[in-house]
Amino acid sequence: MLSSQPLPEPYASLPEAETLERIVRARAALGKKLFILGHHYQMDEIIRFADARGDSYRLSQIGSQQTEAQYIVFCGVHFMAESADILAQPGQQVILPDLAAGCSMADMATADQTEDAWETLERVCPGRTMPLTYMNSSAAIKAFVGKHGGSVTTSSNCRTAFEWAFEQRDKILFIPDEHLGRNTAFAMGVPLSKMAVWFPNLPQGGLTDKQIRDAKIILWKGCCSVHQKFGVADVPRVREALPGVKVIVHPECRYEVCQLADFVGSTDFIIKTITAAPAGSKWAVGTEIHLTSRLAQENPDKTIVSLAGIQCLCSTMFRIDPPHLLWVLENLLEGRVVNRIVVEPETKHWAQVALTRMLGLKAKTIAPAKPTAPAVAATAAAD
Ligand code: SF4
């Protein structure tokens, strides 16, 4: 868990116009030494300064390709900056403008909890479980998975990773998003009765030896606080309010919501599907509100609304604001690197092993498990 960091004066109280103007100046003065990455869920006031916009894994890759950039400022959350540091070139330094920008999902699985779970699974079913972790996890969890023969997955290649895992072992431990794991496994044809949920705060995950032996997939009890907010009642409500609307949701949404949706897919899939849709089409989107609002702005010929009646905002992403960005940039101008994210060498090595295994997986479209199931689609991007 990350601690909150007060923004030093005068940055906290600068007028907005001055803040934005000084960011422009600092960015220009740092030139090619600086590269700013902006996650899709960031506010527009940050995205306007991003040299690249995207999802977590793609941004980390883009950062590592900027051979002239000494400083990679990641406008996202902590696990993303860690991933950027894992993939960074020697000499590149990764900076997170506010260290309190964490991720509720990534925080739901700690290294100690994961080791405890592994000890139990190995006692009950020795050598039969493949550990897989979603990109949205700490470097320590990625390293754990790498050490035990497993891979990282994105929301795009999750099914491919599951298939790869089942070619080698009988069952999967999927960390930390139960919904992505359940939605993916169900679309592959794994029945819900063969999925067990591991509660990290309960003895033996709350499962009996028999339940562990019987399960094909053991889903970590973790979720995204944003995507969890989309509810089953939202789908009929929006369909009634907007006749003809298509419902498109991220696979971090609950299974029941995904079952009702017309399309389920990664952030990149959502963007591409809506962008390619005909003028006049109507979309209710189950993902973070900044992305939905930006899609609406960029596709004025379509009706695009949030699936939820409430604001589904990632509050930790929202911590990255222009004053924090200005603060880190002006420090760089004065030769000081503040809020650098460094993954220690052994963790980095094993996390790289898990990420390299993921690169061996080929992203593909996932067919529905049964005719009534929604299409769970995948593209070449993450998160
Ligand atoms: S949207 Fe969800 S998974 Fe993504 S950073 Fe925010 S809390 Fe984490």
Residues whose N, C-alpha, C, O or C-beta is under 5 A from the ligand:
A	BS01	SF4	V77 G102 C103 S104 M105 N136 C224 S225 V226 C314
